[in-house]
C-alpha cells in the first residue's frame, strides 16, 4: 500500500505544468482501490467521476491515461457515456418546447434569444465569452428590473460543464421557460423574480456537448476542445491557482470574470452520473463553517425531490446528500472556487445517474426537480441581509461582514459597492456580526437572531475614521491648471505590486485588482467611469522629497450637487505615489526597507484623495 502511494505521488509530480495538447481519445474506465487515501493522488492524474464502495469510475485523455497506466492499477474500459444512445434531436425550434428532445446548438442559441425577445421586460441575454472553438457562453438574467442592480440577492444556476452530462442542460432551459411564462400568474415565481436577480447558464461546455457536431449531442465528451476537464481547471483553496497543472481555459476565464463581476449569494452547478446534492468542501477534509446550514439546505433539496419522484431517485450516499470530500476529493472544482474565492455558497448537484438519458424521460426529471430548483433559489432570501452605507454621505460601502466566532476559510461575505447590499445565509441561531470598511470605524452588532425560512433585516451605517493627515497637506497641479488640496493615506504597509483594492478618503471603494510596478499604475478595474492617467511632480511637505505620482480619475461628475463648487461630492482622483530618490518621508516609518539606496515601490506606496475646490468641473478630456 505504501509503495503504491509513493508511485502515485511520483506520477502526479510528472503531470505538473503540462500545457493542453491535442488529444485523440477520451477513455472511460473503472478500477478498484484498497483505501480512499489513494484517491488523493489519483485525482491529480485522472478525472474521477464516481466512487462506489471500492470501485472508482474515471475519465482520462491520452496523456492522462498513459500516466494512469504507469501506476499499475488493473482497469476495465467502459463505453463512453456520450455514445450509449442515439439521442432524439429536435427537428425545429417549436419541437424543443415539448421538452422530450435535445436541441441542436443553433436551436439552443435561438431559444436563448427568443426568451429575451418574448420577455425582454424581465430577462436579458448576456454573452460572457467564447469557447475554444468559438461557441457562445450564454447567461440569461431574470429579474423584474432586469437592467438595474438592486438591493436583491443574486443567484446563479449553471449546467453541463461536463459536456456529456446533458440532463441539466434541458432542465435549465425548461426552468427559464417556466419562470418567464409564469411571471404575473404564479404567485411564488412572481415574488421570486421580483425579489431576486436570477442568472442561468444552461450550457457551460458547448464544445464538449457538441463534440460530434452542432446538429446532435451524440458523441458528447466530458472535456472541452483542448481536452481539459473544466471542473478541475479552477483555482483551488488547497492546491493553488493551477491544481491540474494546466493553463486556465477560455471557458474557465470567462466564468471567473463573470463571477467576479457579481456578488452571487447562492449558486449551483448541475452534473450527471449520480443523484446527490454535493456540498463543500471538495478539496478539504475539514468542514465548512456553515456545515449545519449546508446539511439543512441539502436535506431540504433531496427531501423535496423524494416527495415528487419515484422511490429510487436521488438516494445516493446519505439518502441524496453528501459532503464532497467524504465522497471523493476534487481539486480545481468550480464549487470550491465560488465558495472560497468569491465568498458565495455553491453546491454541485448530480441529477441523473445516466449522463445522457433517453430524451423521452426528460419530462420525468422535471417533475422530480421543479420544486427543489425553486426552493434552492428561495434560500437566497433567508438569513441576515441589509445595506451598508456611510454615515457621512449616505452612499453605499464595500463592507466586509464577518460572523464572529464562526467564520473561517473565507466564509465571510461582502456588500456590493454599487448598492451596498449584503446577504448572509446562515443556520438558525443568535449571532454576532462585525462590519468593516476601509476608512471607517468597525461596528459589531450582537444578538442578531435568525429563524428558519425567515429574513433578518440589519442595515448598518459606518462612521468614517478621522482623516489620516500624517503626511500633511500637499498641493499639486493637474492637467488643465487646477490647483487642488490633497490628503494622503498610507495604502500599503509592506510594499509590493498588489493587487490592491483602493478606496478614497471617505473609504468608498473605487477600484479592485489594481497592480503597481516601478512604472506606476499598470492595470485594474476602476469602479467608476472616466478613467485617465497622468503624472505630476509633488512636493511632500512632511519629508521634503520630490516624488512621482501616477493617477487615474474615478469620478467625473461635474458640479453634481449644484453647489457651484467642485468638491468631494463632484470629483475625486486617486494618486499612487511612488517615491524615487531621497530619504523616505519621516512619518511613514518605513525608510529604505529593501536596502536599495532608493525609495521605490518596494518601500512606500500611498493613497491620495484629491478634493477639488473652486472652478468649473474638469472636462472629460482633461
VOZA-687125 format. One record per residue (C-alpha): x, y, z. Coordinates in nm, 2 decimals. Example, Ala and Ser with C-alpha at 12.3 -4.5 7.8 and 13.67 -1.06 7.14 Angstrom:
{{1.23; -0.45; 0.78}}
{{1.37; -0.11; 0.71}}
//
This chain:
{{0.00; 0.00; 0.00}}
{{0.28; 0.24; 0.10}}
{{0.47; 0.17; -0.23}}
{{0.16; 0.23; -0.43}}
{{0.11; 0.58; -0.27}}
{{0.47; 0.67; -0.34}}
{{0.43; 0.56; -0.70}}
{{0.11; 0.77; -0.73}}
{{0.29; 1.08; -0.59}}
{{0.57; 1.04; -0.84}}
{{0.33; 1.01; -1.13}}
{{0.13; 1.31; -1.01}}
{{0.46; 1.51; -0.99}}
{{0.53; 1.43; -1.36}}
{{0.19; 1.58; -1.46}}
{{0.26; 1.93; -1.33}}
{{0.29; 2.23; -1.56}}
{{0.18; 2.04; -1.87}}
{{0.01; 2.26; -2.13}}
{{-0.30; 2.13; -2.30}}
{{-0.23; 1.93; -2.61}}
{{-0.43; 1.79; -2.90}}
{{-0.56; 1.46; -2.77}}
{{-0.72; 1.19; -2.98}}
{{-0.93; 0.99; -2.74}}
{{-1.15; 1.00; -2.42}}
{{-1.13; 0.69; -2.20}}
{{-1.40; 0.60; -1.95}}
{{-1.30; 0.32; -1.72}}
{{-1.33; 0.17; -1.38}}
{{-1.08; 0.02; -1.13}}
{{-1.06; -0.08; -0.77}}
{{-0.88; 0.07; -0.48}}
{{-0.78; -0.06; -0.14}}
{{-0.81; 0.26; 0.06}}
{{-0.98; 0.60; 0.00}}
{{-0.65; 0.77; 0.07}}
{{-0.53; 0.65; -0.28}}
{{-0.78; 0.89; -0.43}}
{{-0.59; 1.20; -0.30}}
{{-0.32; 1.13; -0.55}}
{{-0.53; 0.96; -0.82}}
{{-0.75; 1.28; -0.86}}
{{-0.43; 1.46; -0.98}}
{{-0.38; 1.20; -1.26}}
{{-0.73; 1.12; -1.39}}
{{-1.07; 1.29; -1.37}}
{{-1.26; 1.08; -1.11}}
{{-1.63; 1.06; -1.20}}
{{-1.78; 0.85; -0.92}}
{{-1.68; 0.62; -0.64}}
{{-1.90; 0.33; -0.53}}
{{-1.75; 0.14; -0.23}}
{{-1.40; 0.04; -0.36}}
{{-1.48; 0.09; -0.73}}
{{-1.37; 0.41; -0.90}}
{{-1.51; 0.54; -1.23}}
{{-1.29; 0.78; -1.41}}
{{-1.22; 0.96; -1.74}}
{{-0.88; 1.03; -1.90}}
{{-0.75; 1.17; -2.22}}
{{-0.45; 1.02; -2.39}}
{{-0.19; 1.20; -2.18}}
{{-0.38; 1.12; -1.85}}
{{-0.44; 0.76; -1.94}}
{{-0.07; 0.70; -2.01}}
{{0.01; 0.83; -1.66}}
{{-0.27; 0.62; -1.50}}
{{-0.14; 0.30; -1.66}}
{{0.20; 0.37; -1.52}}
{{0.06; 0.34; -1.17}}
{{0.00; -0.03; -1.22}}
{{-0.38; -0.05; -1.15}}
{{-0.58; -0.31; -1.33}}
{{-0.88; -0.14; -1.51}}
{{-1.18; -0.21; -1.73}}
{{-1.26; 0.01; -2.03}}
{{-1.63; 0.12; -2.04}}
{{-1.83; 0.27; -2.32}}
{{-1.82; 0.65; -2.34}}
{{-2.14; 0.78; -2.19}}
{{-2.20; 1.01; -2.48}}
{{-2.20; 0.72; -2.72}}
{{-2.45; 0.49; -2.54}}
{{-2.77; 0.61; -2.72}}
{{-2.88; 0.77; -3.04}}
{{-3.04; 1.08; -2.89}}
{{-3.37; 1.22; -3.02}}
{{-3.29; 1.57; -3.15}}
{{-3.54; 1.84; -3.21}}
{{-3.62; 1.89; -3.58}}
{{-3.74; 2.25; -3.53}}
{{-3.74; 2.52; -3.26}}
{{-4.10; 2.47; -3.18}}
{{-4.04; 2.10; -3.12}}
{{-3.80; 2.18; -2.84}}
{{-4.08; 2.31; -2.62}}
{{-4.21; 1.96; -2.57}}
{{-3.90; 1.91; -2.36}}
{{-3.87; 1.55; -2.47}}
{{-3.59; 1.61; -2.72}}
{{-3.24; 1.76; -2.72}}
{{-3.18; 2.09; -2.90}}
{{-2.92; 2.13; -3.17}}
{{-2.66; 2.40; -3.09}}
{{-2.84; 2.65; -3.32}}
{{-3.17; 2.58; -3.17}}
{{-3.01; 2.64; -2.83}}
{{-2.89; 2.98; -2.95}}
{{-3.23; 3.06; -3.10}}
{{-3.41; 2.96; -2.78}}
{{-3.20; 3.19; -2.56}}
{{-3.25; 3.48; -2.80}}
{{-3.62; 3.41; -2.82}}
{{-3.65; 3.41; -2.44}}
{{-3.51; 3.77; -2.44}}
{{-3.72; 3.87; -2.74}}
{{-4.05; 3.75; -2.59}}
{{-3.99; 3.85; -2.23}}
{{-3.74; 4.14; -2.26}}
{{-3.90; 4.33; -1.97}}
{{-3.79; 4.07; -1.72}}
{{-3.49; 3.90; -1.89}}
{{-3.16; 3.99; -2.06}}
{{-2.93; 3.77; -2.25}}
{{-2.56; 3.80; -2.17}}
{{-2.27; 3.66; -2.37}}
{{-1.99; 3.61; -2.11}}
{{-1.73; 3.48; -2.36}}
{{-1.64; 3.21; -2.61}}
{{-1.52; 2.86; -2.60}}
{{-1.20; 2.72; -2.75}}
{{-1.39; 2.65; -3.08}}
{{-1.57; 2.98; -3.07}}
{{-1.91; 2.87; -2.94}}
{{-2.10; 3.12; -2.72}}
{{-2.12; 3.10; -2.34}}
{{-2.46; 3.24; -2.26}}
{{-2.63; 3.35; -1.94}}
{{-2.98; 3.47; -1.91}}
{{-3.06; 3.72; -1.63}}
{{-3.42; 3.72; -1.49}}
{{-3.54; 4.00; -1.27}}
{{-3.83; 4.25; -1.26}}
{{-3.59; 4.54; -1.31}}
{{-3.36; 4.35; -1.54}}
{{-3.13; 4.64; -1.63}}
{{-3.07; 4.76; -1.28}}
{{-2.85; 4.64; -0.99}}
{{-3.09; 4.64; -0.70}}
{{-3.09; 4.56; -0.33}}
{{-3.16; 4.20; -0.41}}
{{-2.97; 3.87; -0.37}}
{{-2.81; 3.74; -0.69}}
{{-2.85; 3.36; -0.76}}
{{-2.67; 3.16; -1.03}}
{{-2.75; 2.83; -1.19}}
{{-2.52; 2.66; -1.44}}
{{-2.52; 2.32; -1.61}}
{{-2.32; 2.08; -1.82}}
{{-1.97; 2.20; -1.76}}
{{-1.90; 1.83; -1.83}}
{{-2.02; 1.81; -2.19}}
{{-2.17; 1.46; -2.18}}
{{-2.39; 1.53; -1.87}}
{{-2.68; 1.68; -2.05}}
{{-2.99; 1.63; -1.82}}
{{-2.93; 1.96; -1.65}}
{{-2.89; 2.13; -1.99}}
{{-3.25; 2.07; -2.07}}
{{-3.37; 2.13; -1.71}}
{{-3.22; 2.48; -1.71}}
{{-3.38; 2.57; -2.04}}
{{-3.72; 2.44; -1.91}}
{{-3.66; 2.63; -1.58}}
{{-3.60; 2.95; -1.78}}
{{-3.92; 2.90; -1.98}}
{{-4.12; 2.82; -1.66}}
{{-4.00; 3.13; -1.48}}
{{-4.07; 3.36; -1.77}}
{{-4.41; 3.23; -1.87}}
{{-4.53; 3.20; -1.51}}
{{-4.44; 3.56; -1.41}}
{{-4.75; 3.75; -1.32}}
{{-4.97; 3.44; -1.28}}
{{-4.78; 3.22; -1.04}}
{{-4.75; 3.40; -0.71}}
{{-4.44; 3.22; -0.59}}
{{-4.25; 3.26; -0.91}}
{{-4.36; 3.63; -0.94}}
{{-4.23; 3.70; -0.59}}
{{-3.91; 3.52; -0.66}}
{{-3.84; 3.73; -0.98}}
{{-3.95; 4.05; -0.80}}
{{-3.71; 3.99; -0.51}}
{{-3.40; 3.82; -0.66}}
{{-3.17; 3.85; -0.96}}
{{-3.15; 3.51; -1.12}}
{{-2.88; 3.42; -1.37}}
{{-2.90; 3.09; -1.56}}
{{-2.63; 2.94; -1.78}}
{{-2.78; 2.62; -1.93}}
{{-2.46; 2.51; -2.12}}
{{-2.12; 2.58; -1.97}}
{{-1.92; 2.35; -2.21}}
{{-2.08; 2.36; -2.56}}
{{-1.77; 2.23; -2.73}}
{{-1.79; 1.91; -2.52}}
{{-2.16; 1.87; -2.57}}
{{-2.15; 1.92; -2.94}}
{{-1.82; 1.74; -3.00}}
{{-1.98; 1.53; -3.27}}
{{-2.12; 1.84; -3.45}}
{{-2.37; 2.11; -3.39}}
{{-2.66; 1.90; -3.51}}
{{-2.65; 1.64; -3.22}}
{{-2.54; 1.58; -2.87}}
{{-2.43; 1.23; -2.98}}
{{-2.06; 1.18; -2.92}}
{{-2.05; 1.43; -2.64}}
{{-1.74; 1.42; -2.42}}
{{-1.66; 1.53; -2.07}}
{{-1.37; 1.76; -2.16}}
{{-1.35; 2.09; -2.35}}
{{-1.20; 2.11; -2.70}}
{{-0.85; 2.12; -2.55}}
{{-0.91; 1.80; -2.36}}
{{-0.92; 1.98; -2.03}}
{{-1.17; 1.89; -1.76}}
{{-1.35; 2.22; -1.69}}
{{-1.43; 2.11; -1.33}}
{{-1.06; 2.06; -1.25}}
{{-0.93; 2.39; -1.40}}
{{-1.03; 2.65; -1.14}}
{{-0.81; 2.79; -0.86}}
{{-0.82; 2.57; -0.56}}
{{-0.82; 2.68; -0.19}}
{{-0.58; 2.40; -0.10}}
{{-0.38; 2.33; -0.42}}
{{-0.33; 2.68; -0.57}}
{{-0.41; 2.85; -0.89}}
{{-0.35; 2.56; -1.13}}
{{-0.42; 2.24; -0.94}}
{{-0.44; 2.04; -1.27}}
{{-0.10; 2.18; -1.39}}
{{-0.27; 2.34; -1.69}}
{{-0.34; 2.69; -1.80}}
{{-0.69; 2.84; -1.74}}
{{-0.91; 2.76; -2.04}}
{{-1.12; 3.02; -2.21}}
{{-1.43; 2.88; -2.05}}
{{-1.27; 2.90; -1.71}}
{{-1.16; 3.26; -1.75}}
{{-1.50; 3.36; -1.88}}
{{-1.67; 3.21; -1.58}}
{{-1.43; 3.35; -1.33}}
{{-1.46; 3.70; -1.48}}
{{-1.84; 3.67; -1.48}}
{{-1.85; 3.55; -1.12}}
{{-1.61; 3.83; -1.01}}
{{-1.84; 4.09; -1.16}}
{{-2.12; 3.98; -0.94}}
{{-2.20; 3.91; -0.58}}
{{-2.36; 3.57; -0.60}}
{{-2.53; 3.47; -0.27}}
{{-2.61; 3.12; -0.38}}
{{-2.53; 2.91; -0.68}}
{{-2.53; 2.55; -0.81}}
{{-2.38; 2.37; -1.10}}
{{-2.56; 2.07; -1.23}}
{{-2.40; 1.74; -1.33}}
{{-2.49; 1.38; -1.41}}
{{-2.36; 1.03; -1.34}}
{{-2.50; 1.02; -0.99}}
{{-2.81; 1.15; -0.79}}
{{-2.69; 1.35; -0.50}}
{{-2.66; 1.70; -0.35}}
{{-2.29; 1.76; -0.30}}
{{-2.18; 2.05; -0.08}}
{{-1.84; 2.20; 0.02}}
{{-1.57; 2.13; 0.07}}
{{-1.44; 1.91; -0.21}}
{{-1.07; 1.98; -0.15}}
{{-1.05; 1.97; 0.23}}
{{-1.15; 1.71; 0.49}}
{{-1.24; 1.99; 0.73}}
{{-1.59; 2.11; 0.73}}
{{-1.72; 2.44; 0.60}}
{{-1.81; 2.68; 0.89}}
{{-2.17; 2.67; 0.76}}
{{-2.18; 2.29; 0.75}}
{{-2.50; 2.29; 0.96}}
{{-2.66; 2.52; 0.70}}
{{-2.53; 2.32; 0.42}}
{{-2.67; 1.99; 0.56}}
{{-3.01; 2.15; 0.62}}
{{-3.02; 2.30; 0.27}}
{{-2.91; 1.98; 0.10}}
{{-3.16; 1.78; 0.31}}
{{-3.44; 2.01; 0.21}}
{{-3.35; 1.98; -0.16}}
{{-3.33; 1.60; -0.15}}
{{-3.64; 1.55; 0.07}}
{{-3.85; 1.77; -0.16}}
{{-3.73; 1.57; -0.46}}
{{-3.83; 1.25; -0.28}}
{{-4.18; 1.38; -0.23}}
{{-4.21; 1.43; -0.61}}
{{-4.01; 1.14; -0.75}}
{{-4.01; 0.76; -0.77}}
{{-3.87; 0.60; -0.46}}
{{-3.54; 0.51; -0.61}}
{{-3.45; 0.86; -0.73}}
{{-3.18; 1.07; -0.56}}
{{-3.09; 0.83; -0.29}}
{{-2.72; 0.80; -0.34}}
{{-2.48; 0.82; -0.05}}
{{-2.65; 0.98; 0.26}}
{{-3.00; 0.94; 0.11}}
{{-2.93; 1.21; -0.16}}
{{-2.68; 1.44; 0.00}}
{{-2.30; 1.43; 0.08}}
{{-2.01; 1.63; 0.18}}
{{-1.78; 1.65; -0.12}}
{{-1.46; 1.53; 0.04}}
{{-1.64; 1.25; 0.21}}
{{-1.73; 1.11; -0.13}}
{{-1.40; 1.17; -0.31}}
{{-1.16; 1.46; -0.33}}
{{-1.18; 1.71; -0.62}}
{{-0.93; 1.98; -0.67}}
{{-0.98; 2.27; -0.91}}
{{-1.36; 2.24; -0.89}}
{{-1.59; 2.53; -0.95}}
{{-1.78; 2.47; -0.63}}
{{-1.49; 2.54; -0.40}}
{{-1.37; 2.82; -0.62}}
{{-1.70; 3.00; -0.59}}
{{-1.74; 2.93; -0.22}}
{{-1.39; 3.02; -0.12}}
{{-1.26; 3.29; -0.36}}
{{-1.60; 3.45; -0.44}}
{{-1.74; 3.41; -0.08}}
{{-2.05; 3.25; -0.22}}
{{-2.24; 2.93; -0.14}}
{{-2.22; 2.68; -0.43}}
{{-2.34; 2.32; -0.44}}
{{-2.27; 2.06; -0.71}}
{{-2.60; 1.88; -0.78}}
{{-2.59; 1.55; -0.96}}
{{-2.94; 1.50; -1.10}}
{{-2.92; 1.18; -1.32}}
{{-2.75; 0.85; -1.28}}
{{-2.74; 0.83; -1.65}}
{{-2.54; 1.11; -1.80}}
{{-2.74; 1.11; -2.13}}
{{-3.08; 0.97; -2.07}}
{{-3.33; 0.89; -2.34}}
{{-3.49; 1.22; -2.43}}
{{-3.83; 1.08; -2.37}}
{{-3.75; 1.05; -2.00}}
{{-3.65; 1.42; -1.96}}
{{-4.01; 1.53; -1.85}}
{{-3.98; 1.29; -1.56}}
{{-3.67; 1.47; -1.43}}
{{-3.86; 1.80; -1.45}}
{{-4.14; 1.65; -1.24}}
{{-3.88; 1.53; -0.98}}
{{-3.68; 1.85; -0.96}}
{{-3.90; 2.15; -1.03}}
{{-4.00; 2.23; -0.66}}
{{-3.64; 2.18; -0.54}}
{{-3.50; 2.41; -0.80}}
{{-3.73; 2.69; -0.69}}
{{-3.67; 2.61; -0.32}}
{{-3.29; 2.64; -0.36}}
{{-3.33; 2.98; -0.53}}
{{-3.55; 3.09; -0.25}}
{{-3.28; 3.02; 0.00}}
{{-3.11; 3.34; -0.12}}
{{-3.39; 3.54; 0.06}}
{{-3.33; 3.40; 0.41}}
{{-3.07; 3.46; 0.68}}
{{-2.94; 3.81; 0.75}}
{{-2.94; 4.09; 0.49}}
{{-2.92; 4.47; 0.48}}
{{-2.75; 4.76; 0.33}}
{{-2.41; 4.91; 0.45}}
{{-2.37; 5.28; 0.40}}
{{-2.15; 5.57; 0.50}}
{{-2.29; 5.77; 0.79}}
{{-2.12; 6.08; 0.65}}
{{-2.25; 6.06; 0.29}}
{{-2.53; 5.80; 0.29}}
{{-2.35; 5.63; 0.00}}
{{-2.31; 5.25; -0.03}}
{{-2.00; 5.09; 0.11}}
{{-1.80; 4.78; 0.02}}
{{-1.81; 4.63; 0.37}}
{{-1.68; 4.30; 0.50}}
{{-1.94; 4.12; 0.70}}
{{-1.80; 3.86; 0.95}}
{{-1.99; 3.63; 1.18}}
{{-1.77; 3.64; 1.49}}
{{-1.65; 3.31; 1.65}}
{{-1.79; 3.14; 1.34}}
{{-1.64; 3.24; 1.01}}
{{-1.33; 3.08; 0.88}}
{{-1.18; 2.96; 0.54}}
{{-1.31; 3.27; 0.36}}
{{-1.67; 3.22; 0.47}}
{{-1.72; 3.60; 0.54}}
{{-1.93; 3.79; 0.28}}
{{-1.91; 4.14; 0.14}}
{{-2.16; 4.41; 0.05}}
{{-2.20; 4.52; -0.31}}
{{-2.01; 4.85; -0.35}}
{{-2.27; 4.97; -0.60}}
{{-2.58; 4.92; -0.39}}
{{-2.43; 4.84; -0.05}}
{{-2.65; 4.53; 0.00}}
{{-2.51; 4.22; 0.17}}
{{-2.67; 3.88; 0.22}}
{{-2.55; 3.63; 0.48}}
{{-2.71; 3.28; 0.46}}
{{-2.67; 3.11; 0.79}}
{{-2.84; 2.84; 1.01}}
{{-3.10; 2.95; 1.27}}
{{-2.95; 3.09; 1.59}}
{{-2.82; 3.41; 1.75}}
{{-2.51; 3.56; 1.60}}
{{-2.27; 3.85; 1.64}}
{{-2.18; 4.03; 1.32}}
{{-1.89; 4.27; 1.25}}
{{-1.89; 4.52; 0.97}}
{{-1.57; 4.67; 0.84}}
{{-1.49; 4.91; 0.55}}
{{-1.17; 5.09; 0.46}}
{{-1.16; 5.43; 0.62}}
{{-1.44; 5.36; 0.86}}
{{-1.48; 5.26; 1.22}}
{{-1.57; 4.89; 1.25}}
{{-1.91; 4.82; 1.40}}
{{-2.00; 4.50; 1.59}}
{{-2.37; 4.41; 1.65}}
{{-2.46; 4.13; 1.89}}
{{-2.78; 3.94; 1.94}}
{{-2.87; 3.90; 1.57}}
{{-3.14; 3.64; 1.57}}
{{-3.21; 3.42; 1.26}}
{{-3.50; 3.19; 1.22}}
{{-3.56; 2.92; 0.96}}
{{-3.72; 3.03; 0.64}}
{{-3.71; 3.39; 0.76}}
{{-3.51; 3.71; 0.69}}
{{-3.35; 3.93; 0.95}}
{{-3.30; 4.29; 0.81}}
{{-2.99; 4.46; 0.96}}
{{-2.89; 4.79; 0.79}}
{{-2.57; 4.95; 0.91}}
{{-2.41; 5.29; 0.88}}
{{-2.04; 5.31; 0.95}}
{{-1.88; 5.62; 1.08}}
{{-1.57; 5.75; 0.89}}
{{-1.24; 5.75; 1.07}}
{{-1.06; 6.08; 1.12}}
{{-0.87; 6.17; 0.80}}
{{-0.51; 6.04; 0.82}}
{{-0.31; 6.36; 0.76}}
{{0.02; 6.22; 0.89}}
{{0.19; 6.33; 0.57}}
{{0.04; 6.67; 0.59}}
{{-0.14; 6.87; 0.32}}
{{0.03; 6.88; -0.02}}
{{-0.06; 7.06; -0.34}}
{{-0.04; 6.95; -0.70}}
{{-0.12; 7.09; -1.04}}
{{-0.31; 6.85; -1.27}}
{{-0.37; 6.90; -1.64}}
{{-0.59; 7.20; -1.70}}
{{-0.42; 7.40; -1.44}}
{{-0.64; 7.32; -1.14}}
{{-0.48; 7.35; -0.80}}
{{-0.62; 7.11; -0.55}}
{{-0.59; 7.01; -0.19}}
{{-0.48; 6.65; -0.13}}
{{-0.50; 6.45; 0.18}}
{{-0.28; 6.14; 0.20}}
{{-0.33; 5.80; 0.35}}
{{-0.08; 5.52; 0.35}}
{{-0.22; 5.24; 0.13}}
{{0.03; 4.97; 0.18}}
{{0.24; 4.89; 0.48}}
{{0.46; 4.63; 0.32}}
{{0.52; 4.74; -0.04}}
{{0.48; 4.51; -0.33}}
{{0.29; 4.52; -0.65}}
{{-0.05; 4.42; -0.53}}
{{-0.32; 4.35; -0.63}}
{{-0.49; 4.61; -0.41}}
{{-0.84; 4.73; -0.36}}
{{-0.84; 5.11; -0.34}}
{{-1.06; 5.34; -0.15}}
{{-1.10; 5.72; -0.15}}
{{-1.06; 5.94; 0.16}}
{{-1.41; 5.85; 0.27}}
{{-1.34; 5.48; 0.24}}
{{-1.56; 5.43; -0.06}}
{{-1.43; 5.16; -0.29}}
{{-1.31; 5.29; -0.62}}
{{-1.12; 5.01; -0.78}}
{{-1.02; 4.64; -0.73}}
{{-0.74; 4.42; -0.85}}
{{-0.51; 4.71; -0.91}}
{{-0.14; 4.63; -0.97}}
{{0.16; 4.85; -0.94}}
{{0.52; 4.84; -1.06}}
{{0.81; 5.08; -1.07}}
{{0.63; 5.23; -1.37}}
{{0.33; 5.32; -1.17}}
{{-0.03; 5.21; -1.20}}
{{-0.04; 4.93; -1.46}}
{{-0.39; 4.78; -1.45}}
{{-0.70; 4.73; -1.26}}
{{-1.08; 4.76; -1.25}}
{{-1.20; 5.11; -1.18}}
{{-1.54; 5.12; -1.01}}
{{-1.64; 5.43; -1.20}}
{{-1.61; 5.56; -1.55}}
{{-1.39; 5.84; -1.69}}
{{-1.05; 5.68; -1.63}}
{{-0.75; 5.89; -1.73}}
{{-0.38; 5.87; -1.65}}
{{-0.13; 6.15; -1.59}}
{{0.18; 6.23; -1.39}}
{{0.26; 6.52; -1.16}}
{{0.56; 6.62; -0.96}}
{{0.45; 6.67; -0.60}}
{{0.64; 6.83; -0.31}}
{{0.58; 6.63; 0.01}}
{{0.58; 6.90; 0.29}}
{{0.64; 6.64; 0.56}}
{{0.96; 6.49; 0.43}}
{{1.07; 6.74; 0.17}}
{{1.13; 6.47; -0.10}}
{{1.02; 6.51; -0.46}}
{{0.81; 6.22; -0.58}}
{{0.64; 6.10; -0.89}}
{{0.26; 6.05; -0.89}}
{{0.06; 5.82; -1.11}}
{{-0.32; 5.87; -1.10}}
{{-0.64; 5.77; -1.25}}
{{-0.97; 5.95; -1.23}}
{{-1.26; 5.76; -1.07}}
{{-1.53; 6.02; -1.06}}
{{-1.61; 6.27; -1.33}}
{{-1.95; 6.41; -1.23}}
{{-1.91; 6.78; -1.28}}
{{-2.08; 7.00; -1.03}}
{{-2.31; 6.71; -0.94}}
{{-2.45; 6.86; -0.62}}
{{-2.52; 7.21; -0.77}}
{{-2.31; 7.39; -0.52}}
{{-2.12; 7.59; -0.78}}
{{-1.81; 7.44; -0.62}}
{{-1.62; 7.14; -0.73}}
{{-1.58; 6.94; -0.41}}
{{-1.56; 6.58; -0.28}}
{{-1.92; 6.50; -0.40}}
{{-1.82; 6.60; -0.75}}
{{-1.48; 6.48; -0.84}}
{{-1.22; 6.26; -0.67}}
{{-0.89; 6.14; -0.81}}
{{-0.67; 5.86; -0.67}}
{{-0.30; 5.91; -0.68}}
{{-0.04; 5.63; -0.64}}
{{0.28; 5.78; -0.51}}
{{0.60; 5.61; -0.60}}
{{0.88; 5.77; -0.41}}
{{1.20; 5.78; -0.61}}
{{1.53; 5.91; -0.46}}
{{1.60; 6.08; -0.14}}
{{1.51; 5.97; 0.21}}
{{1.16; 5.83; 0.28}}
{{0.91; 6.07; 0.43}}
{{0.97; 6.05; 0.80}}
{{0.61; 5.99; 0.91}}
{{0.58; 5.66; 0.72}}
{{0.83; 5.49; 0.95}}
{{0.94; 5.27; 0.65}}
{{1.26; 5.40; 0.51}}
{{1.46; 5.21; 0.26}}
{{1.32; 4.88; 0.35}}
{{1.47; 4.68; 0.07}}
{{1.82; 4.84; 0.11}}
{{1.83; 4.95; -0.25}}
{{1.96; 5.30; -0.15}}
{{1.65; 5.43; -0.33}}
{{1.29; 5.49; -0.20}}
{{1.08; 5.30; -0.45}}
{{0.76; 5.09; -0.48}}
{{0.91; 4.82; -0.25}}
{{0.93; 5.09; 0.02}}
{{0.63; 5.31; 0.01}}
{{0.31; 5.34; -0.18}}
{{0.05; 5.59; -0.07}}
{{-0.32; 5.65; -0.14}}
{{-0.40; 6.02; -0.21}}
{{-0.75; 6.15; -0.24}}
{{-0.78; 6.48; -0.43}}
{{-1.06; 6.71; -0.31}}
{{-1.13; 6.98; -0.58}}
{{-1.20; 7.33; -0.45}}
{{-1.32; 7.61; -0.68}}
{{-1.36; 7.65; -1.05}}
{{-1.57; 7.46; -1.30}}
{{-1.55; 7.08; -1.32}}
{{-1.26; 6.94; -1.53}}
{{-1.39; 6.83; -1.87}}
{{-1.38; 6.47; -1.97}}
{{-1.09; 6.53; -2.20}}
{{-0.87; 6.69; -1.93}}
//
